[in-house]
Structure formats: structure tokens, C-alpha cells
Amino acid sequence: MTPAPSALRVAIIGAGPAGIYAGNILNRLVLEAGHEVAIDLFDSLPAPYGLIRYGVAPDHPRIKGIVKSLQEMLDAGIIRFIGNVTYGTDLTLAELREHYHAVIFATGAILDAPLVIPGIDLPGSFGAADFVSWYDGHPDVPLDWPLDATDVAVIGNGNVALDVARILAKHADDLLTTDIPASVYAGLAGSPVTDVHVFGRRGPSQVKFTPIELRELADIPDVDLVVYAEDFAPDSHSEHLVASNNQVKIMTRTLNGWLTKAPQGASRRLHLHFLHAPREVYGDGRVEGIRFERTEHTGDGGVRPTGVIVDYPVQAVYRAVGYRGSALTEVPFDAVRGVIPNDGGRVLDAAGEPIDGLYATGWIKRGPIGLIGHTKGDALETITRLVEDVPALVARDQAFGSADTILALLEARGVEYTTWAGWRTLDAHEQLLGAQDLVTPGRERVKVISRAEQVAISRTEALLTL
């Protein structure tokens, strides 16, 4: 459907859940306000869905089920997906402003938060975000990953740390039913790992896991789960959390139950350590171990150092201490918080004043906190502000040309952009690869990793015959 010349035109940068929810809510609220809207959804990757495709562990199809609802939103045809377009390179902010009344940034937070301790940059020390991108088949990550350690440390007590530890500890054959690419399977199959250690600074009742992710650790075939009694020192604040928070109660009960579970002689072990604060990664030219200082409860939810130092010999370290956003060309950025400064979604300049027509939503707006429900509420707040601004936005004297002008600009620059129809072709191709997989027939899909191959398939009119 071609929008009326007077329709509000909005560009959304980032085609993950935050961007798609924003587009869906924008369409609804603008129509309710009596206006028409045309929405273009850009992404630097050829495929949509952002961290749902490239940030969720392959053995978590339950979480990936969100794709179904996102697909329905884009299938409606209201939001036009334009992939393989890099903001700041293929299209500048000035050019977007020439074609749209408003620009919404929904670029997320894909970089690892820093962990500032000596030795963290030694070879063999990795950020969790990079590893997640590798095992999820991100097209901009090398095909190979150095999995040569027998003993591995994972620093962090959130779900990403559990994902990393679980994928490292799991036998590769147990992932063959998932969508992992062949290169990822080959890498994991060759791993000599025997022990994966997960370390948290605070106690068992203060972890940031969710109960489902925690409980499933006990179901990994041929992997023993090990916890340590000295990490379960009681304190009044932990007892209060258990009594007042059902989720904490469930996880604490699960962890305590593992204290009495004897190892079964599995070939691999996954260790959970608490009350350990990282102090140094050490080694001669590469990672040879990691040093911690034991902590203790303060009684108010915090911990303090005890002066007790413990070393663990490991050959690899993964830091999973959070994500952070990255700066965008010509857009204000708070380097301390890793977000675009904003007031309810309106982007603010250096003086704290709203910048006409610029908005932010998702993790680049609020930081890497919250689940899908938070993302929806966050998008609603931003879009509500944008809709309030519509009279001023459409009052600007701008001649945009047709809706295809932006596509003509990309074509003139040789940008091989992808479309929603192209994604549906790639989607069908990956599903066919899974159905015809020789090792595990009937897989849901096998991901295509190569950007060039993704683009080629997406820009093919008919599904390729295998």
C-alpha cells in the first residue's frame, strides 16, 4: 500500500524486538490519532530479529518462540523491512532526515561491558557477547573459535553466563537438533573441555538467573553439576529474600538441593561458585589461571572482601558481566551508561534539550536491563512521545518524494539491501536445509552464516532448489 503524500514517515534503525514493537505500536497509535504513517525498518544485517536470532542460545527454542509474533507484525505489510543497510555508512542521519519526519534508534546493546582487572586482555580471555555471536552463527564473526581449554572460567551470575557455561559444557551431539551451523558443531565437537566454572561475586540468593535457566543445568547429559557448601553461608538479608520473593525461593531451593547430590562420574563438570570477586587473570603470554578474593555478606544485600585469595588454574576466561550500547554517528551518546541520552524516548542534545524528530527505544535507550515485557512498555513510552510530536513533525515543509526514493538512493550506491520477501525466502531455505539435514533429519532449520550467501538467497525471487 502506497502511503498518502501527507503521511507521517518514520525510519526505525534496528530490526530486533525493540524496533519491531516500536513500529507496530507506532502504526496503531498514529492511526488512532487520525493520521497515516509509513514505516521503514532498517537493519545492518540481512535478516531481521536482532538478538532473538543472534543472541539467544540455540538450545532455547522456547525463547525463540517470540519470533512467531514478530513475524506476524511484519507479515501485516505495514512495516517495510530493509536489511543489509549500515547506518552511518550506507545512509547518514542527514539523509534519513531528508526522507523521514522522524528517526527511531533501536540498535540495542551488543558490546560486552568491561571488566577492569589485570590480565583481562590476555589471549584466552573472551567477552561473552562475542562467543554468543559465534555459536549463534552471526555473519560478522569468524567461523572458528579457539576451543582448546580443558578448564574454563565464566565470570557472571546472569542468564548469559549460564548460556555460555551450558554451551561450553554440553556435548556437541546434544545440540544437533538445534539450528547451529556445521562450523559451530565442529568447533564444539573438538573441544577438550572437562570443567566449566561459573563465578559470582554475591551469594546464591542474589543471583540474576531465572528459575527455568537454572534448573535445566541439572538435565545436561553426561555433565555433573557441582556446588560448594562454603558458598552457602546464611545471612539475614538472604533469608528475607527467600521468604519474600517466590522466584528467589525456587532458585535457592534448587541450589541447596544440589548440595546433597553426589557426582555421577560424568565426563564433564559444571561448577557454580558464589562469593568470589575477580581480582586478576594471570599467565605467561596467555591465560593460565584466574585469581579471586572471597567475599562475605554484609547483611543488607551487599558483600565485602574478606582478604582470602583463591586461584583457579584455567586456560580460558569468559566475562559475562553485562552488555552495553555503542555510539552512533551524529547521535548524542552517554559513554558512561552506554545509552543515547533521552527523556522518555526523545533524544536529548548536550544541553539536555530534545532534538526534533529523533527518538530512542530498547536497550540503547534504557540500558541492557529487562525482558521482552519491558521492551514493549519501553516502546510504548517512546511512541507515545512521538505521537504527541506528530503535529510539529508533519508541519515541517519537506518534499520527500515517493516511498521508493530511499531504495533508489541505496541502489545508486550499490547497496544490496534485503527485503521482507527476501527474508521469507531465506527463512524457507534455512528450514529446508534443516529438513534435509543428513545427520539429524527434521531439524527446524540450519542457519546460513555467510552474509554474502544470505544476501544472495534473499535477493533471489524463487527459493533455491537444493
C-alpha positions in Angstrom: 0.0 0.0 0.0 1.4 3.4 -1.1 1.1 6.0 1.7 -0.5 9.3 1.0 1.9 12.1 0.3 1.0 13.7 3.7 1.5 10.6 5.7 3.9 10.6 8.6 7.2 8.9 7.5 9.3 7.2 10.2 12.6 5.3 9.9 13.5 2.8 12.6 17.1 1.8 12.9 17.4 -1.8 14.3 15.1 -4.7 13.4 15.2 -6.6 16.7 12.2 -6.8 19.1 12.6 -3.2 20.2 12.4 -1.9 16.7 9.5 -4.2 15.6 7.5 -3.5 18.7 8.0 0.3 18.2 6.8 0.0 14.6 3.8 -2.0 15.5 2.8 0.4 18.3 3.5 3.4 16.1 1.1 2.2 13.4 -1.6 1.6 16.0 -1.3 4.9 17.8 -0.9 7.1 14.8 -4.0 5.6 13.2 -5.9 6.1 16.4 -4.8 9.7 16.3 -6.3 10.1 12.8 -3.1 10.2 10.8 -1.5 7.9 8.2 2.0 6.5 8.7 4.7 4.9 6.5 7.4 2.9 8.5 10.7 1.7 7.2 12.6 -0.7 9.4 16.4 -0.8 8.7 19.0 -3.2 10.0 22.7 -3.7 9.3 22.1 -7.4 9.0 20.4 -9.1 6.0 18.0 -10.9 8.4 15.6 -9.4 11.0 15.1 -10.2 14.7 18.4 -8.9 16.2 19.3 -10.7 19.4 16.4 -13.1 19.1 18.3 -14.6 16.1 21.8 -13.8 17.2 21.7 -13.6 21.0 19.6 -16.5 22.2 21.2 -19.8 22.8 20.4 -22.4 20.1 19.1 -24.9 22.7 16.4 -22.3 23.9 13.7 -22.6 21.3 11.1 -21.6 23.9 12.6 -18.1 23.9 12.9 -18.0 20.2 9.1 -18.6 20.0 8.8 -14.8 20.2 9.8 -14.8 16.5 6.3 -16.0 15.6 4.6 -12.9 17.0 7.3 -10.6 15.5 6.8 -12.3 12.1 3.1 -11.7 12.3 3.7 -8.0 12.8 6.0 -7.8 9.7 3.7 -10.1 7.7 1.0 -7.5 8.0 2.9 -5.4 5.5 2.6 -2.1 7.4 6.3 -2.0 8.3 8.7 -2.3 5.4 11.9 -4.2 6.3 15.1 -3.0 4.6 18.1 -5.1 5.6 21.8 -5.2 5.0 22.0 -1.4 5.3 24.5 0.1 7.7 23.5 3.3 9.4 26.2 6.0 9.2 27.8 4.3 6.1 25.1 3.4 3.6 22.8 6.1 5.0 23.7 9.1 7.1 21.5 10.9 9.6 21.2 13.9 7.3 19.9 11.7 4.5 17.4 10.0 6.8 16.1 13.4 7.8 15.7 14.3 4.2 13.3 11.3 3.7 11.6 10.9 7.1 9.8 13.1 9.6 11.3 11.1 12.5 14.0 8.5 13.1 13.8 6.0 16.0 17.1 4.3 17.1 16.6 0.7 18.4 20.1 -0.6 17.9 20.3 -2.4 21.2 23.4 -3.2 23.3 25.7 -5.7 21.6 29.1 -5.0 23.2 30.5 -6.6 26.3 30.5 -4.5 29.4 34.2 -4.1 30.5 35.7 -6.0 33.5 38.6 -3.9 34.6 41.1 -6.3 36.3 44.7 -7.1 35.4 45.2 -9.6 32.7 41.7 -9.5 31.3 43.1 -8.9 27.8 45.4 -11.9 27.8 45.0 -14.3 24.9 42.4 -16.9 26.0 40.2 -14.2 27.7 36.9 -13.5 25.8 33.8 -11.5 26.0 30.6 -13.5 26.3 28.9 -11.4 23.6 31.5 -12.4 21.0 31.1 -16.1 21.9 27.3 -15.9 21.8 27.6 -14.3 18.3 29.8 -17.2 17.2 27.6 -20.0 18.4 24.6 -18.3 17.0 26.1 -18.0 13.6 26.5 -14.2 13.3 27.7 -13.3 9.8 30.3 -10.8 11.0 32.1 -13.3 13.4 34.8 -15.6 12.2 33.8 -19.2 11.6 36.4 -20.7 14.0 36.6 -20.2 17.8 39.6 -21.2 19.9 38.1 -24.1 22.0 41.3 -25.6 23.3 40.9 -25.3 27.1 40.2 -28.2 29.4 39.3 -25.8 32.3 37.2 -22.7 31.7 36.1 -19.8 34.0 32.9 -17.9 33.3 32.5 -14.7 35.3 28.9 -13.5 35.9 25.7 -14.7 37.6 23.1 -13.8 35.0 21.4 -15.9 32.3 24.1 -15.0 29.7 26.7 -16.6 32.0 24.6 -19.7 32.2 24.1 -19.8 28.5 27.8 -19.6 27.9 28.6 -22.2 30.5 26.0 -24.6 29.3 27.1 -24.4 25.6 30.7 -24.9 26.7 29.9 -27.9 28.9 27.4 -29.6 26.6 28.4 -32.3 24.3 28.1 -31.1 20.7 25.9 -34.1 19.7 23.3 -32.9 22.1 23.0 -29.7 20.0 22.4 -31.4 16.7 18.6 -30.9 17.0 19.1 -27.2 17.1 19.9 -24.7 14.4 23.6 -24.5 15.0 25.7 -24.3 11.8 28.1 -27.0 10.9 31.1 -24.9 11.7 29.8 -24.4 15.3 29.1 -28.0 15.7 32.6 -28.9 14.5 34.2 -26.5 16.9 32.3 -27.7 19.9 32.8 -31.3 19.0 36.5 -30.8 19.1 36.6 -29.1 22.5 38.6 -30.9 25.1 36.8 -29.2 28.0 36.2 -31.2 31.2 35.4 -28.5 33.8 33.5 -25.2 33.4 33.4 -22.9 36.5 30.8 -20.1 36.9 31.7 -17.4 39.4 29.5 -14.8 41.1 30.5 -12.0 43.4 27.5 -12.3 45.6 25.7 -15.2 47.3 23.3 -17.9 45.9 20.2 -15.9 46.9 21.4 -12.8 44.9 21.9 -14.4 41.5 20.3 -12.9 38.5 19.4 -16.2 36.9 15.8 -17.2 36.2 14.5 -20.5 37.7 14.0 -22.3 34.3 17.5 -21.5 33.1 19.0 -22.6 36.4 17.0 -25.9 36.7 17.9 -27.0 33.2 21.6 -27.2 34.2 20.8 -30.4 36.0 19.5 -32.0 32.8 22.6 -31.7 30.7 23.6 -35.3 29.6 26.9 -36.5 30.9 27.6 -33.3 32.8 27.8 -33.3 36.6 26.7 -30.2 38.5 28.9 -29.2 41.4 28.2 -26.6 44.1 30.2 -25.9 47.3 28.9 -25.8 50.9 31.2 -22.9 51.8 29.4 -20.7 49.3 26.1 -21.0 51.1 26.8 -19.0 54.3 23.5 -17.9 55.7 22.7 -14.2 56.3 19.6 -12.3 57.3 19.1 -10.5 54.0 19.2 -13.7 52.0 16.7 -15.3 54.4 14.4 -12.3 53.9 14.7 -12.6 50.1 13.8 -16.3 50.2 10.8 -15.5 52.4 9.5 -12.6 50.3 10.3 -13.5 46.7 9.0 -16.7 45.2 11.5 -16.7 42.4 14.4 -16.4 44.8 12.8 -19.2 47.0 12.7 -21.5 44.0 16.3 -20.9 42.9 17.6 -21.1 46.5 15.8 -24.4 47.0 17.2 -25.7 43.7 20.8 -24.7 44.6 20.5 -26.2 48.1 19.2 -29.4 46.6 22.3 -29.8 44.6 24.5 -29.6 47.7 23.4 -33.1 48.6 23.6 -34.6 45.1 26.6 -36.8 44.6 28.6 -36.6 41.3 27.6 -39.3 38.9 31.0 -39.8 37.2 30.2 -37.7 34.1 33.0 -36.9 31.7 32.4 -33.1 32.2 31.5 -31.0 35.2 29.8 -27.6 35.6 30.8 -25.8 38.8 28.8 -23.0 40.4 30.8 -20.7 42.7 29.5 -17.9 44.8 31.0 -15.2 47.0 34.0 -14.8 44.6 35.2 -11.4 43.4 37.5 -11.5 40.4 40.9 -9.8 41.0 43.3 -10.9 38.2 43.6 -13.1 35.2 47.2 -14.4 35.1 49.5 -16.2 32.8 52.7 -16.0 30.8 51.6 -14.8 27.4 48.2 -16.3 27.7 45.6 -17.3 30.3 46.9 -19.8 32.8 44.6 -19.1 35.7 42.3 -16.6 37.5 42.5 -15.2 40.9 39.6 -14.3 43.2 39.1 -12.7 46.6 36.4 -14.4 48.7 33.6 -12.1 49.8 31.1 -12.3 52.6 27.6 -11.0 53.2 27.1 -7.6 54.8 23.6 -8.3 55.9 22.0 -5.7 53.7 22.3 -7.4 50.3 25.9 -6.4 49.7 29.2 -8.2 50.1 32.6 -7.1 51.3 36.1 -8.6 50.7 37.5 -11.0 53.2 41.2 -10.8 52.2 41.1 -14.5 51.4 42.7 -15.1 47.9 42.0 -18.2 45.9 43.4 -19.2 42.5 41.9 -21.5 39.9 44.0 -22.9 37.1 42.1 -22.4 33.8 43.1 -21.9 30.2 40.2 -19.7 29.2 38.1 -17.0 30.8 34.7 -15.7 29.6 33.4 -12.5 31.1 29.6 -12.2 31.2 29.1 -9.1 33.3 26.6 -7.4 31.1 26.2 -5.7 27.7 26.5 -2.0 26.7 25.4 0.0 23.7 27.7 1.6 21.2 27.8 5.2 19.9 26.1 6.0 16.6 27.4 8.6 14.1 25.9 12.1 14.6 23.8 10.9 17.6 24.4 12.0 21.2 25.8 9.2 23.4 26.3 8.8 27.1 29.6 6.8 27.2 29.3 6.1 30.9 25.9 4.5 30.7 26.3 3.2 27.1 23.0 4.7 26.0 21.6 7.5 23.9 20.6 10.3 26.3 16.8 10.8 26.2 13.7 11.9 28.1 11.1 9.3 27.7 12.4 8.3 24.3 13.1 11.8 22.9 16.8 12.1 22.2 18.5 14.9 24.1 21.3 17.2 22.9 24.3 18.2 25.0 22.3 20.9 26.7 19.6 18.4 27.7 17.1 19.7 25.1 15.1 17.4 22.8 16.3 17.0 19.3 13.5 17.5 16.8 12.5 14.2 15.2 15.0 11.9 16.9 13.9 9.1 19.3 15.3 6.0 21.0 13.8 2.8 22.3 15.0 -0.5 23.8 18.4 -1.2 25.3 20.1 1.8 23.5 17.5 3.9 25.4 17.4 2.4 28.9 20.5 0.1 29.1 20.6 -3.7 28.9 18.0 -4.5 31.5 14.7 -6.1 31.4 12.9 -8.8 29.4 10.6 -8.7 26.4 7.8 -7.2 28.5 10.0 -4.3 29.4 10.8 -3.8 25.8 7.1 -3.5 24.9 6.5 -1.0 27.7 9.6 0.9 26.7 8.5 1.2 23.1 5.0 2.4 24.1 6.6 5.2 26.1 8.7 6.3 23.2 6.0 6.1 20.6 3.6 8.0 22.9 6.1 10.9 22.9 6.5 10.7 19.1 2.7 10.7 18.6 2.5 13.8 20.8 5.0 15.5 18.4 3.2 14.5 15.2 1.6 17.9 14.6 5.0 19.6 14.8 6.7 16.9 12.7 4.4 16.9 9.8 4.2 20.7 9.8 7.8 20.9 8.5 8.0 22.0 4.9 9.6 18.9 3.4 9.2 17.3 0.0 10.1 13.6 0.4 9.3 12.3 -3.0 7.9 8.7 -3.3 8.3 6.0 -0.8 10.8 4.3 -3.1 13.2 7.2 -3.2 15.2 5.8 -0.4 15.5 2.5 -2.2 16.7 4.3 -5.4 19.4 6.0 -3.3 20.6 2.7 -1.9 20.6 1.1 -5.4 22.6 4.0 -6.8 25.2 3.4 -4.1 25.4 -0.3 -4.9 23.9 -1.3 -1.6 22.4 -4.8 -1.9 19.6 -4.3 0.5 17.3 -7.1 1.5 13.5 -7.1 2.0 10.8 -8.9 4.0 10.0 -11.1 1.0 13.7 -11.8 0.7 13.8 -12.8 4.4 10.9 -15.2 3.8 12.9 -16.8 1.0 16.0 -17.1 3.3 13.8 -18.4 6.1 12.3 -21.1 3.9 15.8 -22.0 2.6 17.1 -22.5 6.1 14.1 -24.6 7.1 14.7 -26.8 4.0 18.3 -27.2 5.0 17.1 -28.4 8.4 14.5 -30.8 7.0 17.1 -32.4 4.6 20.0 -32.5 7.1 21.8 -35.8 6.6 22.9 -36.2 10.3 19.7 -35.1 12.0 16.8 -35.1 9.6 13.9 -33.0 10.5 15.7 -30.1 12.3 13.7 -26.9 12.4 16.4 -25.1 10.4 20.1 -24.8 9.7 21.3 -21.2 9.7 23.1 -19.8 6.8 26.1 -17.9 8.2 27.8 -16.1 5.3 26.5 -12.6 4.8 27.1 -12.8 1.0 25.1 -16.1 0.9 22.3 -14.6 3.0 22.1 -11.6 0.7 22.2 -13.7 -2.5 19.4 -16.0 -1.3 17.3 -13.1 0.0 17.6 -11.3 -3.4 16.6 -14.4 -5.3 13.0 -14.3 -6.5 12.4 -18.1 -6.1 13.5 -20.5 -3.4 16.8 -22.1 -4.4 16.5 -25.8 -5.3 18.9 -27.9 -3.2 
